[in-house]
Amino acid sequence: MKKQKRDRTSTLFNRGFMAGINGRSREECPVQTVELRSHWMSGWREGREAHWSGMSGVSAIQHNPSMH
């Protein structure tokens, strides 16, 4: 079976989420395009919220709504 390629916005959200859950700064966002940056930042914000709620590791990934 072929792997289904995710769209760029979903990938950016997920990478932002992982950056946020791992406590990285939003200044580390690798994207400069405003539209695409907003997806990374949305993921980062949700990741930070999960981090502040005490989630980490697998529980945080399971909480990430875009990974379902």
N, C-alpha and C positions, 0 to 999 in steps of 0.2 A: 504494500500500500504506500502511496506517495504521501509525503508530509505536506500538509496544507500550509501554505505560506500566510502568515498573519499580515494584516495591513500595517503600515508604518505607524499609524496613530495608536493602535493597540500595543505595539512593541514599545513605543515611547512611554506610554502610560505605565506599562509594566516595569520598565527600567527606572522610571521616576519613583514608582512605588518601592522598588527594592532599595533605591538610594535613600529614600526617606526612612524606611524601616531600619536601615543600617546606620542611621544618624548622620548621613552625609549632608553637607550644606547645599542649599538650593543654588548657590553660586557655581556649583560643579555641573550645572546643566550643560550638556554638550551641544545643544541646539540653539541656533541663532534666529531662525525663521520664527516670527511671532506666532503664527498659527500652529506650527508643530511644537514650539516651546510650551504652549499652553497645555498640550496633552501631557508632556513630561512633568510640568509643574502640578497638574491635577493629581497625577499619580504620586508625586513627591508629597503633596499635602496629605493625601490619604495614608501614605506610608508613615508620615510623622505622627498622625493621629493614632494609628495602630501602635506605633512605638511608645507613645505617651500612655496608651492604655495598657501597656505591659505586654503586648504581643511581640513575639519574636519567632524566628525559625518557621517551622511548618504551620503553626497556628496562624501566623501572620499571612502566609501565602494562601492558606485556605480562606482567610477573611477577605482577601483581595477580590472584589466583585468581578473584575474583568478576567480573572483566571478561571472562571467557572464555565 
